[in-house]
Amino acid sequence: MRSQGLAILLLILVCISSAESSPQSCDVSVLPSGVSELLKSRFPEWRIRTAEDMEAYDRQLWTKSKPDACPGITSGRFLSSTKKTFVVLLVPGKPDLKGYKVIAFDQAASNSSFAPIVVEDNTTQGAADLAIFQLPPGIYTDPDRTRRVRIQLDGLQVERMEVSTTLYFWRSGHFEHLVTSD
């Protein structure tokens, strides 16, 4: 009986430990300190989108497809093949306000400072069904198959759950986009 209790306790501790160390936690502490500081100073009225913000059905879809990912934080080689870029989906700190921001953080080559790059800034729509995630380099097309892009770096997907997806990709010094489903 005692060994069963110890086994259960050990299992609980392992689960808690792995949940806390998840690299895609929605806690700002998973971001580099320079990014966290910029979020506090430049976007004090905003917070990172979490799975708990989602409607129950959308949250279920999200956690089924990306169980360890945060819908408001992603990272990848979005701007350069040699450095990691962090991207956040910000929602208003007050729940009755609309709008959202998708912000990429570019790290300076010479030091650890970061510069925010606004990918999308929407002031009219709510973000209840939005999520962001990284897509690998490759070929992507629009729903009508009239436009096709080949991206050499990672792409940033902004998804309105079961409604539409937009791929953002870095080209010629700025983010371009392609609606990939609607």
Protein Blocks (a to p, Z undefined) as FASTA:
>chain_A
ZZmmmmmmmmmmmmmmmmmmpmkbcbfklpcfklmmmmmmmmmmbccddfklpcfklmmm
mmmmmmmbcfkbccddfkbckbccdddddddfblkbgcdddddddddfkbmcdcdddfbd
cfkbccklgccddddedddddfkopaccddfbdcdddddehkbccddddeehiacdddfb
ZZ
